[in-house]
Every structure is written in structure tokens, then in C-alpha cells.
Amino acid sequence: MNDFDEIKMCVHYEIEGNCTDEIPFEFNEVEIKPQLRSFPGWKQSLQGITEYKALPQNLLNYLDALEIATGVHVKAVSISPDRKDVLFK
């Protein structure tokens, strides 16, 4: 995601003119439009970052919004497949 100009997050769905957070069981029978929120990308490598607070501000903003949208606190972020590159909040 380091190379994206923009990151989009689905925050709700529009179904038959109504906004909802849930997709119905019979989702093939209705038109579902995702409601997207856009965030600016961070456009930089995360290699060499060793502390959560040192992440690019645009990434931190995205993670904050993700916490709000899901109601789940982000405890750690992995910036590579290597275990040593897990940054704890």
C-alpha cells in the first residue's frame, strides 16, 4: 500500500436507498453500493521504521479511522513479512 496515491475504506453500504453496516443474507437479490471514504496514501517505504509513532502521518490517520470504523483497537502493525518488523502501539 506504500505506493498508492489514495486508499479507500468501505464505511457503509447503500441498499435500496438505505444506509447500513450489514450486508443482507440474500445479497444477490439487491443492488449493494459500497460507501467509500478516501484517505491520502503515504507514498513512501516503511523500511527501517522501528516505532509505531514514526509511521507516516497519513498511515496513522488511516489506522485511527480503521479503529473508529471497526470499534477495534490496533495493537500492532506489520510492515514486512519479517517478525522483527512488527511495530507495537
Sequence and secondary structure as in RCSB ss.txt:
>XXXX:A:sequence
MNDFDEIKMCVHYEIEGNCTDEIPFEFNEVEIKPQLRSFPGWKQSLQGITEYKALPQNLLNYLDALEIATGVHVK
AVSISPDRKDVLFK
>XXXX:A:secstr
 TT SEEEEEEEEEETTEEESS  TTGGGS EEEEEEEEE   S  TT  SGGGS HHHHHHHHHHHHHHT    
EEESSSSGGGEEE 
